Amino acid sequence: MSISIREYAPGDLEACRGLWRDLTQRHREIYDDPSIGGADPGTQFDEHLAHPALVKLWLATAGSDVIGLCGLLIQHGESEIEPIVVRPSHRNGGVGAGLARHAIEESRRLGLKFVNVRPVARNAEAIRFFHREGFRFLGHIQLCLRLDEGAFSRPEHAVPLHGVDFRF
């Protein structure tokens, strides 16, 4: 199957809302929380389109089907890939890698020094994917304090960093 990457156009709105729903569903599964994203998470794509730092948005297509999405934010002289989404039926086929490389090349073309990604800590699949794509440096770490009982209590979701243990 031949995959193409092209820029987003206004006529792609519904297809991209569908991809955003796929992304939200993945997060719901990772955190075992069906409330993530609200009743219609696809509309959160509209908010992403309005993000002031969004400078590029690409789609991966197979024929006329939109099968992937990649955004590039630029702030403070650095870029951030946000998000990369690939339809579940097309994952592990190089679509995400093609989108990531496209965003990296655009960042290089723009003369930026860093390309950042911020996968959620429990998304081991995404973390391994970005590591394979060359993301090997930790830039920022976001620490959370859980105020209710919930998703961060499983002992297998732990990692040491700088001699202290964290849950994810």
Backbone as a ProteinNet text record, in pm:
[ID]
protein_1_A
[PRIMARY]
MSISIREYAPGDLEACRGLWRDLTQRHREIYDDPSIGGADPGTQFDEHLAHPALVKLWLATAGSDVIGLCGLLIQHGESEIEPIVVRPSHRNGGVGAGLARHAIEESRRLGLKFVNVRPVARNAEAIRFFHREGFRFLGHIQLCLRLDEGAFSRPEHAVPLHGVDFRF
[TERTIARY]
83.3	0	88.6	57.8	134.4	78.6	167.5	131.1	187	104.1	147.5	130.4	213.3	200.6	174.3	70.8	35.1	-11.1	-22	-68.6	-219.3	-261.6	-403	-475.3	-598.9	-686.9	-819.8	-894.5	-1021.1	-1118.4	-1115.9	-1203.2	-1168.1	-1055	-1009.3	-1060.9	-1140.8	-1181.4	-1243.9	-1342	-1409.9	-1317.5	-1232.8	-1137.5	-1042.3	-1000.1	-907.6	-976.9	-1102.2	-1177.7	-1184.8	-1200.1	-1201.4	-1068.3	-958.1	-826.3	-808.7	-860.5	-850.1	-929.6	-1043.1	-1119.7	-1036.7	-964.4	-877	-769.4	-710.2	-607.7	-666	-782.9	-847.5	-881.8	-929.5	-961.4	-837.4	-724.6	-599.1	-566.4	-584.7	-557.9	-658	-782.5	-882.6	-840.3	-787.5	-742	-619.6	-524.2	-400.5	-430.1	-521.4	-550.4	-678.4	-740.7	-863.6	-963.7	-984.3	-1071.1	-1154.3	-1279.4	-1363.6	-1406.3	-1378.2	-1418.7	-1318.8	-1198.9	-1098.1	-1154.3	-1143.6	-1186.6	-1331.6	-1410.5	-1550.2	-1636.4	-1757.4	-1857.8	-1820.2	-1760.7	-1719.4	-1577	-1479.5	-1340.3	-1294.5	-1366.2	-1326	-1325.5	-1411.9	-1417.7	-1294.5	-1217.4	-1093.6	-990.3	-1008.9	-921.4	-936.5	-1059.1	-1083.1	-1000.1	-989.7	-907.6	-760.8	-717.4	-578.7	-552.2	-646.6	-631	-612.1	-672.5	-666.2	-544.1	-462.8	-345.5	-253.8	-217.4	-136.5	2.4	54.9	188.5	186.2	66.9	57.8	96.8	206.1	252.8	236.9	231.3	215.6	127.8	52.2	-30.7	-31.5	14.8	23.4	-67.5	-109.2	-189.8	-117.7	-130.1	-85.9	-210.6	-199.4	-313.7	-274	-370.9	-359.2	-473.8	-442.4	-547.3	-619.7	-750.2	-827	-854.5	-805.7	-831	-724.9	-769.2	-678.7	-652.1	-525.2	-490.7	-396.6	-349.7	-258.4	-256.4	-206.1	-205.1	-80.8	-20.5	96.7	95.6	103.8	111.5	249.9	286.7	414.2	387.5	422.2	411	550	558.1	687	667.1	748.9	748.6	889.9	930.2	1059.4	1175.6	1167.4	1275.6	1291.4	1191.7	1194.4	1063.5	1068.6	945	901.1	772.9	714.9	621.4	640	547.7	427.9	311	189.9	67.4	-1.2	29.3	80.2	108.5	113.1	2.8	-86.2	-195.8	-200.4	-212.7	-229	-349.1	-433.6	-549.6	-501.3	-573.8	-531	-504.1	-582.2	-565.9	-438.8	-371.5	-250.5	-126.1	-136.9	-21.6	81.1	204.6	317.9	350.1	315.5	346.5	432.2	487.5	575.8	507.4	376.4	304.1	349.2	350.6	393.6	537.9	623.5	764.5	778.1	701.3	705.1	660.3	555.2	507.5	611.1	669.2	770.7	889.6	936	1052.3	1020.1	897.4	854.9	863.3	813.5	817	960.2	1043.2	1183.1	1253.7	1230.7	1293.3	1247.5	1119.9	1069.9	1136	1153.5	1221.3	1365.7	1430.3	1568.3	1572.6	1477.6	1470.6	1451.2	1376.4	1350.7	1466.9	1570.3	1689.3	1674	1580.8	1558.4	1660.7	1690.7	1790.2	1729.1	1602.7	1539.4	1402.7	1371.2	1235.4	1195.1	1083.4	1037	911.4	892	767.7	732.2	603.5	559.3	456.3	497.3	399.8	364.4	242	204.9	290.5	320.3	415.2	375	246.8	202.4	203.6	224.7	220	355.4	383.1	511.4	533.6	427.8	438.8	490	435	478.2	620.9	653.6	789.2	891.3	861.6	953.2	961.6	847.7	845.4	937.3	921.3	1002.6	1150.4	1178.8	1318	1377.1	1302.4	1349.3	1372.7	1295.1	1307.9	1417.1	1492.1	1607.7	1589.9	1474.9	1452.2	1512.4	1631.3	1706	1737.1	1702.4	1734.7	1608.6	1618	1508.8	1527.1	1422.7	1429.4	1355.9	1231.3	1146.8	1073.7	1045.7	967.3	854.4	735.1	619.6	583.3	584.4	548.3	405	332.9	192.1	173.2	80.8	36.5	-109.1	-139.4	-276.2	-356.8	-469.6	-551.7	-668.8	-687.2	-791.4	-734.1	-808.9	-765	-777.1	-688.7	-706.9	-589.9	-569.7	-491.1	-342.6	-288.9	-145	-103.1	-186	-156.2	-100.3	-87.4	-40.2	111.6	161.2	305.3	388.1	331.3	408.9	429.9	360.3	377	467.5	594.8	692	823.4	894.9	1024.3	1112.1	1239	1328.8	1390.1	1413.8	1481.7	1557.1	1685.8	1770.1	1759.9	1748.2	1747.6	1615.8	1510	1378.4	1279.3	1176.2	1077.8	958.2	907.9	788	690.5	563.9	456.8	408.7	357.9	301.4	176.7
-116.9	0	124.5	217.6	340.4	446.4	503.7	607.1	739.9	843.2	978.4	1067.7	1171.5	1271.5	1405	1473.1	1603.5	1694.6	1823.1	1918.7	1908.5	1943.6	1947.1	2051.9	2021.2	2115.9	2118.3	2228.3	2237.6	2122.1	2063.8	1951.6	1824.2	1823.6	1707.1	1706.5	1805.5	1822.7	1697	1638	1521.4	1401.2	1380	1268	1288	1411	1438.4	1429.1	1467	1446.5	1297.6	1215.1	1070.5	1020.2	1071.8	1033.2	1077.2	1195.5	1244.3	1153	1102.6	1005.8	879.9	834.7	717.9	744.7	862.6	900.2	899.6	957.6	962.4	822.2	737.8	599.8	528.1	551.7	489.9	535.5	664.6	715.9	660.7	643.5	582.8	441.3	367.5	230.7	229.3	316.1	319.9	348.2	441.6	482.6	420.5	331.1	265.9	368.8	473.4	583.9	628.9	582.3	617.2	763.1	839.1	979.6	1070.8	1021.8	1105.3	1155.1	1282.9	1342	1382.7	1348	1389	1308.5	1358.9	1287.4	1277.7	1380.5	1377.1	1429	1342.1	1386.7	1436.2	1401.9	1448.2	1599	1664.2	1810.5	1875.6	1800.3	1856.2	1880.2	1815.9	1844.8	1990.8	2042.8	2183.5	2276.2	2241	2319.7	2313	2194.8	2179.9	2268.9	2273.6	2359.1	2505.9	2546.5	2686.3	2715.5	2613.9	2633.8	2737.8	2841.5	2948.5	2905.5	2796.3	2751.5	2651.2	2608.6	2511	2578	2529.8	2588.9	2495.6	2366.7	2269.1	2155.5	2101	1984.3	1900.8	1776.1	1687.1	1567.2	1512.4	1391.1	1283.3	1160.8	1044.7	988.3	959.6	906.1	778.9	691	569.9	580.8	614.6	645.5	769.7	762.6	877.9	872.6	769.4	753.8	824.7	903.3	966.2	864.6	826.1	721.4	768	892.2	942.6	1093.5	1145.9	1289.5	1323.9	1436.8	1484.2	1636.1	1692.4	1836.7	1878.8	2001.9	2058.3	2193.6	2203.3	2328	2389.3	2520.2	2587.4	2695.4	2682.6	2779.8	2794.7	2915.6	2942.3	2881.7	2884	2836.2	2685.7	2610.8	2464.9	2415.6	2300.2	2242.5	2126.7	2097.6	1983.6	1911.7	1782.2	1700.6	1672	1720.5	1704.2	1712.1	1605.8	1468.4	1393.8	1267.4	1171.8	1071.7	1054.8	959	876.2	746.4	657.4	567.4	550.6	461.6	326.1	266	135.9	31.8	33.5	-64.3	-43.6	70.2	99.8	116.3	84.2	97.5	-11.2	17.1	-74.5	-101.1	-6.5	-20	92.9	175.4	282.9	417	424.5	550.9	654.4	617.5	709.8	753.7	660.2	694.1	793.7	773.7	867.9	1006.7	1013.6	1143.3	1208.3	1130.6	1184.4	1238.2	1162.8	1206.4	1331.9	1342.5	1462.2	1584.6	1570.1	1680.1	1713.9	1612.6	1635.8	1711.5	1670.9	1739.8	1884.9	1909.5	2047.6	2129.7	2071.2	2140.4	2171.6	2077.1	2097.3	2208.5	2205.8	2308.4	2447.7	2454.9	2582.8	2627.4	2544.8	2581.1	2566.4	2485.2	2466.6	2367.8	2380.4	2293.3	2171.4	2180.1	2070.2	2039.8	1910	1862.4	1784.2	1821.1	1759.1	1676.6	1576.9	1499.8	1481.6	1464.6	1448.1	1336.9	1212.4	1103.2	1086.7	1041.9	1017	903.5	907.9	815	669.2	639.4	500.8	449.8	535.7	492.4	434.7	315.4	249.2	231.7	202.8	186.4	314.8	429.3	556.9	590.6	563.4	592.3	509.5	381.3	296.3	345.8	386.6	438.8	561	657.8	779.4	749.5	655.7	616.2	561	474.6	421.2	532	639.1	750.3	849.2	817.7	899.1	989	988.2	1071.9	1001.3	1045.5	976.9	1066	1192.2	1284.7	1324.6	1326.6	1377.7	1528	1602.3	1747.2	1799	1763.4	1807.9	1686.6	1691.6	1587.5	1656.7	1607.9	1662.2	1566.4	1614.1	1533.3	1564.8	1463.1	1478.2	1434	1499	1458.2	1419.3	1292.8	1242.7	1278.6	1344.5	1388.9	1296.7	1193.9	1095.9	956.9	856.7	719.9	694.1	611.8	584.5	521.6	565.8	497.9	483.5	548.2	544	449.7	353.6	269.9	132.1	98.1	-35.8	-45.3	-145.3	-154.5	-177.1	-238	-260	-131.2	-25.3	105.3	191.9	154.8	228.5	237.3	346	364.1	449.6	410	494.3	603.3	717.5	827.9	906.2	923.8	996.2	941.1	810.3	745.1	747.2	793.5	791.5	724.9	663.3	591.2	677.9	660.5	730.6	629.9	658.6	578.4	647.6	568.6	626.6	553.6
0	0	0	-86.7	-98.2	-3	77.6	173.8	125.3	131.8	97.8	219	227.6	333	265.7	314.1	258.7	370.8	340.3	440.7	460	579	615.4	531.7	496.1	427.3	503.2	497.8	572.7	546.5	429.5	398.8	473.9	544.8	620.9	764.1	801.2	940.3	1000	935.3	993.6	1004.9	905.8	913.8	1031.5	1053.3	1163.2	1298.3	1304.4	1428.4	1460.9	1359.2	1379.4	1432	1378.8	1428.9	1574	1607.1	1744.9	1838.4	1789.4	1869.5	1892.9	1789.8	1804.8	1911.4	1908.2	2005.5	2146.6	2160.8	2292	2341.2	2251.8	2291	2342.3	2279.1	2324.8	2466.7	2494.5	2629	2730.2	2688.2	2776.5	2815.1	2718.9	2744.6	2834.7	2808.3	2886.9	3033.6	3058.2	3195.2	3250.6	3174.1	3217.7	3270.3	3187.5	3227.8	3107	3098.2	2984	2979.6	3085.1	3086.1	3015.1	2986.6	2920	2787.2	2764.3	2637.9	2631.5	2732.5	2734.2	2639	2616.6	2537.1	2390	2333.5	2193.2	2180.5	2202.2	2199.2	2062.9	1958	1824.9	1812.9	1887.8	1879.6	1941.5	2019.5	2073.7	1964	1850.1	1736.5	1696	1703.2	1668.3	1756.9	1885.6	1977.1	1936.4	1894.5	1850	1728	1636.1	1517.7	1555.6	1665.6	1708.5	1796.6	1826	1912.5	1848.4	1920.3	1860.4	1814.2	1868	1828.4	1713.5	1670	1560.9	1429.9	1369	1243.7	1124.9	1150.4	1043.4	1090.5	997.3	1025.1	898.4	912.3	796.8	816	704.2	704.8	626.3	673.5	596.9	531.5	402.5	328.9	256.7	243.5	162.1	62.7	-60.4	-157	-110.4	-98.7	-51.5	98.7	167.3	310.9	394	490	585.2	695.8	711.8	807.3	918	908.9	1010.2	1013.8	1124.2	1149.3	1230	1198.7	1273.7	1275.1	1395	1409	1454.7	1420.8	1463.7	1527.5	1656.4	1730.2	1739.8	1734.8	1756.3	1861.8	1967	2076.2	2129.2	2159.3	2222.7	2144.1	2013.2	1930.2	1923.2	1971.3	1966.4	1906.6	1843.5	1790.7	1878.8	1868.2	1938.4	1843	1832.3	1753.8	1842.3	1801	1881.7	1793.9	1776.9	1813.6	1692	1710.3	1598.9	1629.1	1534.4	1548.1	1420.6	1434.8	1320.3	1349.1	1249.7	1265.2	1315.5	1409	1461.8	1352.1	1247.5	1139.4	1057.9	1075.2	998.2	1085.1	1213.5	1302.3	1272.6	1306.6	1290.3	1144	1058.1	916.9	862.4	950.5	907.9	887.9	908.1	888	990.1	1117.9	1222.7	1203.8	1166.1	1143.3	1028.8	922.7	810.6	852.6	932.7	981.7	1073.3	1164.8	1256	1177.8	1082.2	1003.1	923.5	876.5	804	896.4	1019	1115.7	1157.1	1171.9	1207.9	1096.3	973.4	859.5	848.6	874.3	871.9	982.1	1099.1	1209	1171.9	1107.8	1061.7	957.3	863.2	758.2	818.4	927	993.5	1081.8	1092.8	1169.8	1320.2	1363.6	1507.2	1564.1	1691.8	1755.1	1821.6	1860.5	1931.7	1873	1869.7	1841.9	1966.1	2024.6	2148.3	2124.3	2208.2	2212.4	2359.3	2387.9	2525.7	2536.6	2511.7	2527.8	2675.1	2700.3	2839.6	2893.4	3022.1	3083.2	3068.4	3065.4	3053.5	2910.2	2815	2676.2	2634.6	2684	2656.7	2507.7	2434	2289.4	2224.2	2262.8	2205.6	2248.9	2373.1	2420.9	2344.8	2324	2245.4	2101	2044.4	1907.2	1895	1984.1	1974.2	2000.1	2087.7	2110.2	1980.2	1911.2	1782.2	1680.8	1688.8	1594.7	1635.7	1742.3	1779	1899.6	1961.6	2078.8	2199.7	2240.9	2345.4	2465	2459.1	2567	2642.6	2775.7	2857.9	2870	2838	2847.9	2970	2980.5	3091.3	3147.3	3274.8	3338.8	3412.7	3394.3	3465.7	3577.5	3699.5	3814.4	3853.7	3898.9	3936.3	4081	4148	4280.7	4266.9	4285.1	4269.4	4393.6	4376.4	4488.7	4518.2	4436.9	4463.3	4440.5	4475.5	4450.1	4301.1	4247.1	4106.6	4037	3917.5	3816.7	3847.1	3947.3	3969.1	4080.8	4114.2	4230.5	4195.9	4069.7	4033.6	4046.8	4122	4147.2	4020.7	3918	3795.4	3716.2	3754.7	3689.8	3776.5	3781	3861.2	3785.2	3807.9	3743.8	3836.1	3853	3932.8	3845.1	3905.6	3837.1	3942	3923.5	4016.9	4159.2	4169.4	4299.8	4374.9	4309.8	4373.4	4279.1	4336.5	4256	4223.5	4102.6	4056.8	4001.1	4011	3951.9	3824.9	3734.2	3612.7	3573.9
[MASK]
++++++++++++++++++++++++++++++++++++++++++++++++++++++++++++++++++++++++++++++++++++++++++++++++++++++++++++++++++++++++++++++++++++++++++++++++++++++++++++++++++++++++

